[in-house]
């Protein structure tokens, strides 16, 4: 096993433009079969998809080549039995260490949009291509009209715990939009409040917009989503109305980007399991 680095996540995460755009148009999620386990070396099976309906695979499977699993010690561990179908992918993770594991993927990079002299729209990187920020100067015309440049980051995560919960995997990397749990994400119960903190590039993500959607929306007349906003410290809280699985997504944008970007955007999504009291 080898030590996980965020640089590796950025290079091998959700870097394809097509997947990033699908995640914006639909919802990308990684769903564990269970989140709290006991026993010797238990296994968890995960589903991964980009779908129109929460936790119902009806659009495209998420590629698992760039999904990483981080053990409580910080080591990256192998995904077992990966398989990609039409609408969803699956894989297993063996929990050999006691503690909390993080499973997910991430990316960060520049995105540019402009028009040429004829008014035709252009974008870089192109659809389905990977961003390499070092190519920005040669890829984007210096006299580009209506140029918009964003520093964009995307992150998708879920968490599972074997035995006693730990917190080492929550240490922020300081890149993009990140969730720092105050309440442990594998210690959530119906009727109780949970507290979380959002960071953008290591600083509080002030007033970030957060939406939480309970699973089973396919069988409801409405999403029954919970909408909250982070405060000036990036913190927010939610009281779980019922037990079940929840999808969380957060969005952040400001004008504090480093040149050549003029704005930065961050998106974060996670899957939680809320247990009955």
N, C-alpha and C positions, 0 to 999 in steps of 0.2 A: 504494500500500500504506500501511497505517497501523499505528501502534505498538500492540502488544497490551497490555491492562491486565487485571489479575485481576478488577477490578470487572466488566468486560464478560463475562469467563468466568462469573462467578457469576450474572449476570443472564440469560445466554443458554445456560448449561450444562444439566446434567441436573437441571432444576428442576421438571419435571412430577412430581407425586407418584406417578402411575401408573408412570412409567418407573423412578423410584427404588425403588418397591416390587418391580417386576419384577426389578431388578438384585439385590435381596436374596433373592428367592425362587428366581431362576435365576442365570445368570452372564452379565454384559454384557461384550463384548469388541470390540476393534478389531484386525484382523489384517492386517498388510502382506504383500504378495506376496513381498517380499524386504526385508532390512534394511540390507544393505551394498552400495553401488553405486559404479560408476566411469563415466567417459565424460562427454560434454557434455550438460548439462540432462536427466538421466535422469528417468523417471517411475516412480512406485510406485502400484499399485492396492491399495485397501484394502477389506476386507469388514467390516461392522459388524452385530452381531446380539445378541440376548438369547436364550440357548439353555439347554436342559437338559443338553446334551452339549458339552464344550469343543470349540470350533472347528467344530462341526457345526450349521448353522442349522436348528433344528427347533421354534422357539417363535414369536418375532416379530422383525421387522426393527428395528434401532435407527434412529431418526430422525437424519439427518445435518445438519439445519438448524443445530444448535448445536455441531457438531464444529468445532474450530479447529485450524489447522496453523501452527506457529510456526517460522520459519526460524532458522538459526544467528545471524543479526543481531538476533533478537528481534522482527522484523516478522511480522505476521500475513499469511499468503498465502491466496489463494482455493483452495477445493476445485474440481476440474474434473470434469465429467461425473457429477454426483451422481444417483443413482437409488435409489428405495426399492421393494423388492419385498415379497412376503408374508412371507418368512422372513429376508431379509437386505437390507442396503443396500450400495451400492458407490460409490466415488469415487476419483478420481486426484489425485495431488499431483506437480507438477513441481518438481524439486530444482535450482533455478537457481544457488544458492550452494553452495560447498563447505562441508561440515561436518555437524553433527547437527541434525535436525529433531525437534520434539515434536508429536504429533498426539493430540488428546484432548478431553475435556470435563470440566467441574467444576461443582459447586453447593454452596451452604452456606446454612443458614437454620434457623429455629425450627420445631419440630413439637410439637404438644400433644395429649394424650389425657386424657379425663375422662368422668365419668358425671353424668347429670342426676338430679333428685330421684326420678325413676321407675326409676332404675337403667339407663337406656339409655346405651350407649356413644357417645361423640362423638370426632371428631378434627379438627384444624385444622393445615394446610390440608386441605380435602376431597380425596377421591380424584380425580386428574386436574387438580387446581388448583395454581396456582403460589403459593409462599409469599412474602408481603411482610411482613417483620418489623414494619414500622410499624403494621400492622393487628392485631397481637397483642392489645393492650389492649381493643379493641372486639370482637374475634372470640371471645375466650375469657372466659367468665363469671368474675367476681372471686370468686364463692363456689362455683366448680366443685369437685365432689367427686372424690377420688382423682386429683387433677390430676398429670400427669407432663409435664414440658416438657424437650425435648432440643434441644441445639444440634447439628445433624447436618450432616455434609459428605460428599460423594461425589466421587470422581475416577477417571477411566478414561483410561489413556494407552498409547501405544506410541512407539517411537523408530526412526528410520532415518537412515543416514549416507551422504552422497555424498563420496567422497574421504577426506580425513583427518578423523577424529572430533574434535569440539569439545565443550565443556561448558557454554556460556553458557545453554542452555535448561534446565539443571538448577537454576538459581538459585531457591531456595525463595521462595514468595510470602508465607509466614507465616499462611496461612489453611487450616484443615482438615488432613487427613492427607496428607502429601507424601512422595515418595521422593526421596532425594538419593543418587545412585549414587556409590560409592567406586570400584568397577570399572565401566568404561564399559559400558552395556547393549548396545552393538553390538560388543563385544569379548569375547564369551563362547564358551568352547570346552569340549567334552566332556572330562570327567576333571579339569578345573580348578575351583578355588574362585572364587566371586565375592562381593564384599562390598557391602552396601547400608546406608543409614541411613534411618530413618523419623522424621519430625517431625510433631508435632501443634501447630498454631498457632505454628510456629516453634521449638518446644521438643522435646527428645527424647521420642519415643513409647515410654516405658519398657514393656517386656514385651508389646509389641504381638504379636498372634498372626498368623503368616504361613503360608500354604499355597501350594505350587507344584504344578501338575499338568501333566505332559507331554501334548502333543496325541496324538490317536489312541486316546483312552480308549474310543471306541465299539467298537473292535476288541480290547479287552482284558477280562479277567474282573474286573479291579480298576482303580481310578483310578491306583494307584502314586504317590500324592501324597507330597510331601515337606513335613513340618510342622516349622517352626522358630519360635523366639520371640526377639524383639529383647531386647538386654541393657539395662542402665540408661542407656546412651547412645543407645539407639534403633538400635543396629547389629546386623546379623545377617549370616550367611554361608551359602552353599549350594554344594555340590559337584555339578556337573551329571553325572548318571550316563550320559547319552548325548546325541547330537546330536538336534536337532529343535526344535519350537516348544513353548514353555511358557507357561501361564497362571498369573499370580501374583495372589493376593488377600490383603489385610491388613485386620484389624479392630482398632479401639481404642475403649475407653470408660473414662471416669473421672468424678469428681464435681467437676471444676475448671471448670465452665461459669460464664459470667457471667449474672447475673439478667436475665430471669426464668427462664432455664433452670436446672435442677438437675443436669443431667448433659450431657456432650458425647460424641458418637459420631463416629467417622471411619471411612470405608471407602475403600480404594484397590485398584485392580486394574490390571494391566499385562500386555502380551504381549511375550515375548522370543524371539529366535531363537538357539539354541546351535549352533555350527558344529563339524564334526568336526576333529580335530587333523590 
